[in-house]
Amino acid sequence: MLRDRLVCVVNHKGIQRKLLAESSLTYDSAIKLALAVEASERESKQLAEATEPPDQESKTSTTQAQAQAAVTKAQSRVIGVEVHI
């Protein structure tokens, strides 16, 4: 019942669809899934921002460093290792 309330009050339609698609959803798995989707969207946005072409040449090295840091962090999540940069 608490799980159902959680699914109903989620404001993010993408997360809500994923939660509704799970056949054996528990409260704990709903929380984990919602947090995972939020984290992946946030990291995806950071990666996209870090790889945008710079407006000035001076921003190139900073942007490249940010892109490399985002890629390293994303790769570490895929293999299950947390990296703090």
C-alpha positions as CSV (number, residue, x, y, z in Angstrom):
1,M,0.0,0.0,0.0
2,L,2.8,2.4,0.8
3,R,4.5,1.3,-2.5
4,D,1.3,2.2,-4.4
5,R,1.2,5.7,-2.8
6,L,4.8,6.3,-3.7
7,V,4.2,5.4,-7.3
8,C,1.1,7.7,-7.5
9,V,2.8,10.7,-6.1
10,V,5.9,10.6,-8.3
11,N,6.0,13.7,-10.4
12,H,8.4,12.4,-13.0
13,K,6.4,10.6,-15.7
14,G,9.4,8.5,-16.8
15,I,10.1,7.2,-13.3
16,Q,6.4,6.6,-12.8
17,R,6.2,4.5,-16.0
18,K,9.2,2.4,-14.9
19,L,7.7,1.8,-11.5
20,L,4.4,0.8,-13.0
21,A,6.1,-1.5,-15.4
22,E,7.7,-3.6,-12.6
23,S,5.6,-6.7,-11.8
24,S,7.2,-7.5,-8.5
25,L,7.8,-4.0,-7.1
26,T,8.4,-3.6,-3.4
27,Y,8.7,-0.3,-1.5
28,D,12.5,-0.8,-1.3
29,S,12.9,-1.6,-5.0
30,A,10.7,1.3,-5.9
31,I,13.0,3.7,-4.0
32,K,16.1,2.2,-5.5
33,L,14.8,2.4,-9.0
34,A,13.6,6.0,-8.7
35,L,17.0,7.0,-7.2
36,A,18.8,5.2,-10.0
37,V,16.8,6.9,-12.7
38,E,17.3,10.3,-11.2
39,A,21.1,9.7,-10.8
40,S,21.4,8.5,-14.4
41,E,19.5,11.5,-15.8
42,R,21.6,13.9,-13.7
43,E,24.9,12.3,-14.8
44,S,23.7,12.2,-18.4
45,K,23.0,15.9,-18.2
46,Q,26.4,16.6,-16.6
47,L,28.1,14.5,-19.4
48,A,26.2,16.4,-22.1
49,E,27.1,19.8,-20.5
50,A,30.8,18.8,-20.2
51,T,31.1,17.7,-23.8
52,E,29.5,20.9,-25.3
53,P,31.8,22.8,-27.6
54,P,33.4,25.7,-25.7
55,D,32.7,29.3,-26.6
56,Q,36.3,30.3,-26.1
57,E,39.6,28.5,-26.5
58,S,40.4,29.1,-22.8
59,K,37.5,26.9,-21.8
60,T,38.7,23.9,-23.8
61,S,41.0,22.4,-21.2
62,T,38.4,22.8,-18.4
63,T,35.6,21.3,-20.6
64,Q,37.8,18.4,-21.6
65,A,38.7,17.7,-18.0
66,Q,35.0,17.8,-17.0
67,A,34.1,15.5,-19.8
68,Q,36.8,13.0,-18.8
69,A,35.7,13.2,-15.1
70,A,32.1,12.5,-16.2
71,V,33.1,9.6,-18.4
72,T,35.3,8.1,-15.6
73,K,32.4,8.5,-13.1
74,A,29.9,6.9,-15.5
75,Q,32.2,4.0,-16.3
76,S,32.8,3.4,-12.6
77,R,29.1,3.2,-12.0
78,V,28.7,0.6,-14.8
79,I,31.3,-1.7,-13.1
80,G,30.0,-1.0,-9.7
81,V,32.9,1.0,-8.3
82,E,32.2,4.4,-6.8
83,V,34.8,7.1,-7.8
84,H,34.8,10.5,-6.1
85,I,36.3,13.2,-8.2
